[in-house]
């Protein structure tokens, strides 16, 4: 499948951002203002789902907010808490006006009077670039746009974390309290959408649902951005049709011979033998048959010489450190699992580590205040399955060849942590 250049059509050479004029030359001007609800209808007909990871129907989200009383708020989520993903940064760095178009159009459709663009502090220059794009639109903006820089923890990109921070609190999940579409920023109905999702909204508003459905699958239409890394010669962000086979996406990045496993969906994703998923389409429904999901569109091919258990142990240690620490599963469960996995990876287990791990993994799912423990459990359980022979050997004190060589790994990126307490 050769993906049409849609989101990437306006990417300028040299990775510089497109000016407003260049943007309009490529994509055309914004369509005339439509009646409230018309955009939500078009987006629903297009079948667009969220590109931030959860894959929730975007038209439904628009309608949920529009159906509430009072002026609404739009939050464009560009936090990209997933360390293995670069798609949102690439999009905002090259076609920021496409994201801003989508945010403004969504705001008009649901009668919102402000757009908040949330970005991480850890990507220097990104906020200045977006602010420059906002200034480029001065005088023509139908809705005020405010750009914010937030603490960049893994859970800071969760929608209730953004609402909490915009309301003057810390960038931690709110747990089971009111959802943003009910009571969000300043207790007003709030639409929180990933920046890629909003860019697709801008294209649907211009070209219509039928055009959007010309790419992708009937039940999963459109294109998506994917970040490919690991044992590939051309790592980076590519635009693909939803439903492109995993092997084809990896081939576009020139996957190297010998890659035997792949992480699908990022750090809340799952490990698989490459041959087991190579022919499966990159779509939520198709990958579900092997317990996988595209998430935010992340694929990481594992080099043959690298121990998958070692890589997973590194990530689990990071996820334990990145928890909000607001409930028992995160405060106690994740550090315990990370410690067990570290012992397993080293081949120096204390007691029956595999039995202990399976017991702990079985009691954590669904018990956290947010989905952070669930994602970590999913990753850990998939590693035990995908690398089962290695796990059995490690548990007996006989680590695999890669671990015996003492290679530190490092295929999966682990960001440098913020100072302790840096949540606001």
C-alpha positions in Angstrom: 0.0 0.0 0.0 1.4 3.4 -1.0 0.1 6.0 1.3 -1.1 9.3 -0.2 0.7 12.3 1.2 -1.9 14.0 3.2 -0.6 15.2 6.5 2.9 15.2 5.0 2.0 17.0 1.7 3.0 20.3 3.2 6.2 19.2 4.9 8.8 21.7 3.9 12.4 20.6 2.9 14.9 20.8 5.7 12.2 20.2 8.3 11.4 23.9 8.7 7.8 24.8 9.4 5.6 25.9 6.6 4.5 29.5 6.6 0.8 30.4 6.6 1.1 31.2 2.9 2.9 28.0 2.0 0.3 26.1 4.1 -2.6 27.6 2.2 -0.9 27.1 -1.2 -0.7 23.4 -0.3 -3.9 22.7 1.4 -6.1 25.6 0.4 -7.9 28.1 2.6 -10.2 27.2 5.4 -13.7 26.4 4.3 -16.5 28.9 5.1 -17.8 28.6 8.6 -20.5 26.0 8.8 -23.5 25.6 11.2 -22.6 24.2 14.6 -22.5 20.4 14.5 -21.8 20.1 10.8 -18.1 19.3 11.3 -18.9 16.7 13.9 -21.3 15.0 11.4 -18.6 15.1 8.7 -15.9 13.7 11.0 -18.3 10.9 12.1 -19.1 10.0 8.5 -15.4 10.0 7.7 -14.8 7.4 10.5 -11.9 9.3 12.0 -10.6 7.9 15.3 -8.2 9.5 17.7 -4.5 9.2 16.8 -3.2 9.7 20.3 -3.4 6.0 21.2 -6.9 5.2 22.4 -8.5 5.3 19.0 -11.9 6.7 20.2 -14.3 8.0 17.5 -13.6 11.7 17.1 -17.1 12.6 15.9 -18.5 11.2 19.1 -16.1 13.3 21.2 -17.1 16.4 19.3 -20.8 15.7 19.8 -20.4 14.9 23.5 -18.9 18.3 24.2 -21.3 20.2 21.9 -24.2 18.7 23.7 -23.3 20.3 27.0 -24.4 23.7 28.2 -22.2 26.8 28.2 -19.1 27.8 26.2 -16.7 25.0 25.6 -12.9 24.7 25.6 -10.6 22.9 23.1 -7.3 21.4 24.2 -4.8 20.3 21.5 -2.7 17.6 23.1 0.8 17.7 21.7 2.5 16.4 24.8 3.5 13.1 23.2 4.3 11.3 26.5 5.4 8.2 24.6 9.2 8.3 24.4 9.3 6.1 21.3 7.0 8.4 19.3 8.1 11.5 17.3 5.1 12.0 15.1 3.5 14.9 17.0 6.8 16.7 17.2 7.3 16.2 13.5 3.8 17.4 12.6 4.0 20.5 14.8 7.5 21.3 13.5 6.5 21.1 9.9 2.8 21.9 9.4 1.7 23.7 12.6 -1.0 25.5 10.7 -2.7 22.3 9.9 -3.1 21.5 13.6 -4.2 25.0 14.4 -6.8 24.8 11.6 -8.3 21.7 13.1 -8.3 23.1 16.6 -10.1 26.3 15.4 -12.6 24.5 13.3 -13.4 22.1 16.2 -13.8 25.1 18.5 -16.2 26.8 16.1 -18.2 23.6 15.7 -18.7 23.0 19.5 -19.0 26.8 20.3 -15.7 27.0 22.2 -14.2 30.4 22.9 -10.6 29.4 23.4 -8.0 26.8 22.2 -5.2 25.6 24.5 -2.2 24.0 22.8 -0.3 21.8 25.4 3.3 21.0 24.6 6.2 19.5 26.6 8.9 21.6 28.2 11.5 19.0 27.2 11.5 19.7 23.5 13.3 23.0 23.2 12.0 25.4 20.6 8.8 23.6 19.9 6.5 26.0 21.8 8.3 29.0 20.2 7.7 27.5 16.8 4.0 27.1 17.5 3.7 30.5 19.0 5.2 31.9 15.9 2.6 30.1 13.8 -0.1 31.5 16.1 1.3 35.1 15.6 1.4 34.5 11.8 -2.4 34.0 12.0 -3.0 37.2 14.0 -6.0 39.2 12.8 -7.5 36.2 11.1 -8.0 33.9 14.1 -11.7 33.2 14.8 -10.8 31.8 18.3 -8.0 32.8 20.6 -5.2 30.3 20.8 -3.0 29.9 23.9 0.3 27.9 23.9 1.4 26.2 27.1 4.5 24.2 28.1 3.9 21.5 30.7 6.1 19.1 32.7 6.9 16.1 30.5 6.2 12.9 32.5 4.7 9.8 30.9 1.3 10.4 32.5 1.3 14.2 31.8 -0.2 13.6 28.4 -3.3 11.9 29.9 -6.3 14.2 29.2 -7.2 14.7 32.8 -3.6 15.6 33.6 -3.9 18.5 31.0 -7.1 19.7 32.5 -5.7 19.5 36.0 -2.7 21.6 35.0 -4.7 24.1 33.1 -6.8 24.5 36.2 -3.7 25.5 38.2 -2.9 22.0 39.6 -0.2 19.5 38.8 0.1 17.5 35.6 -1.1 14.3 37.1 -4.2 12.2 36.2 -7.4 13.0 38.0 -8.5 9.4 38.2 -12.2 8.6 38.4 -13.5 12.2 38.7 -15.5 14.1 36.1 -14.5 13.5 32.5 -13.3 16.5 30.5 -16.3 16.5 28.2 -18.5 17.0 31.2 -16.4 19.3 33.4 -12.9 20.2 32.2 -11.0 23.4 32.1 -12.6 25.9 34.5 -15.3 23.3 34.9 -16.5 23.9 31.4 -17.1 21.2 28.7 -13.7 20.4 27.2 -12.6 18.6 24.0 -9.2 17.1 24.4 -7.8 15.8 21.1 -4.3 14.7 19.9 -2.7 17.1 17.5 -2.6 14.6 14.7 -6.3 14.0 15.1 -7.0 17.7 14.8 -4.8 17.9 11.6 -7.1 15.2 10.1 -10.1 17.2 11.2 -8.8 20.1 9.2 -8.4 17.9 6.1 -11.9 16.4 6.4 -13.4 19.9 6.7 -11.6 20.9 3.4 -12.1 17.7 1.3 -15.0 15.8 2.9 -15.6 12.3 4.4 -15.6 10.5 1.1 -12.1 11.8 0.3 -10.9 10.8 3.7 -12.2 7.2 3.1 -10.3 6.8 -0.1 -7.3 5.7 2.0 -7.2 3.0 4.7 -9.7 0.2 5.4 -13.5 0.4 5.3 -13.7 0.0 9.1 -10.5 2.0 9.8 -10.2 4.7 7.1 -7.6 7.4 6.5 -3.9 7.7 7.0 -1.8 7.8 10.1 1.7 8.8 11.2 4.0 6.0 12.4 7.3 6.2 14.2 9.7 3.4 13.3 13.0 2.8 15.0 15.3 0.1 16.3 16.9 -2.3 13.8 16.1 -0.2 10.8 18.4 1.9 8.5 15.9 4.7 8.0 14.3 5.4 11.4 11.8 8.2 11.6 8.2 9.2 11.0 6.2 8.0 7.9 2.6 8.5 6.8 0.9 5.2 6.0 -2.6 4.1 5.2 -4.3 2.6 8.1 -4.2 -1.1 7.5 -0.7 -1.2 5.9 0.9 -4.5 6.9 3.5 -4.3 9.7 6.2 -5.8 7.5 5.6 -3.1 4.8 5.9 -0.3 7.3 9.2 -1.8 8.6 10.3 -2.3 5.0 9.8 1.4 4.3 12.3 2.1 7.1 14.6 -0.6 5.7 14.4 -3.1 8.5 17.7 -5.1 8.9 18.1 -8.8 8.5 18.0 -10.6 11.8 15.3 -8.6 13.5 13.3 -11.3 15.2 10.9 -9.3 17.5 9.0 -6.1 17.3 7.4 -3.8 19.9 4.0 -2.7 18.6 2.3 0.4 20.1 5.0 1.8 22.3 5.7 1.4 26.0 2.0 0.5 26.7 2.2 -1.9 23.8 3.2 -5.5 23.3 6.2 -7.5 22.1 5.7 -10.1 19.3 7.8 -12.3 17.1 8.1 -10.4 13.9 6.9 -13.3 11.8 3.7 -13.5 13.9 2.6 -10.0 13.1 4.4 -9.2 9.8 1.3 -9.7 7.7 -1.1 -8.1 10.0 -2.5 -4.6 9.1 -1.7 -1.6 11.3 -5.2 -1.2 12.6 -6.8 -1.5 16.0 -9.3 -4.3 15.0 -6.8 -6.4 13.0 -4.0 -6.3 15.5 -6.4 -7.2 18.3 -6.4 -10.8 17.2 -2.9 -11.2 18.6 -3.5 -8.9 21.6 -1.8 -5.9 20.0 -2.8 -2.3 19.1 -1.1 0.3 17.0 -1.4 2.8 19.9 0.2 6.0 18.8 1.7 4.3 15.7 5.0 3.0 17.2 7.0 0.1 15.8 10.4 -0.8 17.2 12.3 -3.7 15.6 14.6 -5.5 18.1 18.1 -6.3 16.8 19.0 -9.9 17.0 22.0 -9.2 19.4 19.9 -7.4 22.0 18.1 -9.1 24.9 14.4 -8.3 24.9 14.1 -8.9 28.6 16.8 -6.4 29.3 15.1 -3.8 27.1 11.8 -4.5 28.9 13.4 -4.2 32.3 14.7 -0.8 31.4 11.3 0.5 30.3 9.5 -1.0 33.3 12.0 0.9 35.6 11.2 4.1 33.7 7.5 3.5 33.9 7.7 2.9 37.6 9.6 6.2 38.1 7.1 8.0 35.9 4.0 7.1 37.8 2.0 9.8 39.5 2.3 7.9 42.8 -1.4 8.5 43.7 -2.5 4.9 44.2 -1.2 1.6 45.5 -0.7 -0.1 42.1 1.6 2.6 40.9 3.3 3.4 44.2 4.0 -0.2 45.2 3.0 -2.5 42.4 5.1 -1.1 39.6 8.4 -0.8 41.5 8.0 -4.4 42.6 7.4 -5.6 39.0 10.3 -3.5 37.8 12.6 -5.0 40.4 11.5 -8.5 39.5 12.1 -7.9 35.9 15.6 -6.4 36.6 16.5 -9.6 38.5 15.2 -11.7 35.6 17.1 -9.7 33.0 20.3 -10.1 34.9 19.8 -13.8 35.3 20.1 -13.4 39.1 16.6 -14.0 40.4 15.7 -14.0 44.1 13.4 -17.0 44.5 10.7 -18.1 42.0 10.8 -14.8 40.0 8.5 -16.0 37.1 5.8 -17.2 39.5 6.1 -14.0 41.5 5.9 -11.8 38.4 2.8 -13.6 37.0 1.1 -13.3 40.4 1.8 -9.6 40.6 0.8 -8.9 37.0 -2.5 -10.7 37.6 -3.6 -8.5 40.4 -2.7 -5.0 39.1 -4.8 -4.7 36.0 -7.8 -2.4 36.3 -7.0 -1.3 39.9 -5.1 2.0 39.2 -6.5 5.5 39.3 -5.5 5.8 35.6 -4.3 3.4 33.0 -0.6 3.6 33.8 -0.4 0.3 35.7 -2.5 -1.5 33.0 0.0 -0.4 30.3 3.0 -1.5 32.2 1.4 -4.9 33.0 0.6 -5.3 29.3 4.2 -4.7 28.3 5.6 -7.0 30.9 3.2 -9.8 30.2 3.9 -9.6 26.5 7.7 -9.8 27.1 7.3 -13.0 29.1 5.3 -14.5 26.3 7.4 -13.3 23.3 10.7 -14.1 25.0 9.5 -17.2 26.9 12.6 -19.4 26.2 14.9 -16.6 27.3 12.8 -15.9 30.4 12.9 -19.6 31.4 16.7 -19.6 31.1 17.2 -16.3 32.9 15.0 -17.6 35.7 17.3 -20.6 36.1 20.4 -18.3 36.3 21.3 -19.0 32.6 20.8 -15.7 30.8 20.7 -15.5 27.0 23.8 -14.8 25.0 23.1 -11.1 24.7 22.7 -10.7 28.4 25.8 -12.8 29.1 27.9 -10.4 26.9 26.9 -7.6 29.3 25.6 -5.4 26.5 23.7 -2.5 28.0 20.9 -2.4 25.4 19.6 1.1 24.8 17.4 0.3 21.7 14.3 1.7 23.5 14.8 5.4 24.4 14.6 6.3 28.1 14.3 10.1 28.6 16.3 11.8 31.3 13.9 12.3 34.3 12.9 15.7 35.5 13.9 16.8 39.0 11.9 15.1 41.7 8.6 16.9 42.3 8.6 18.6 38.9 4.9 18.2 38.1 3.7 21.8 37.9 
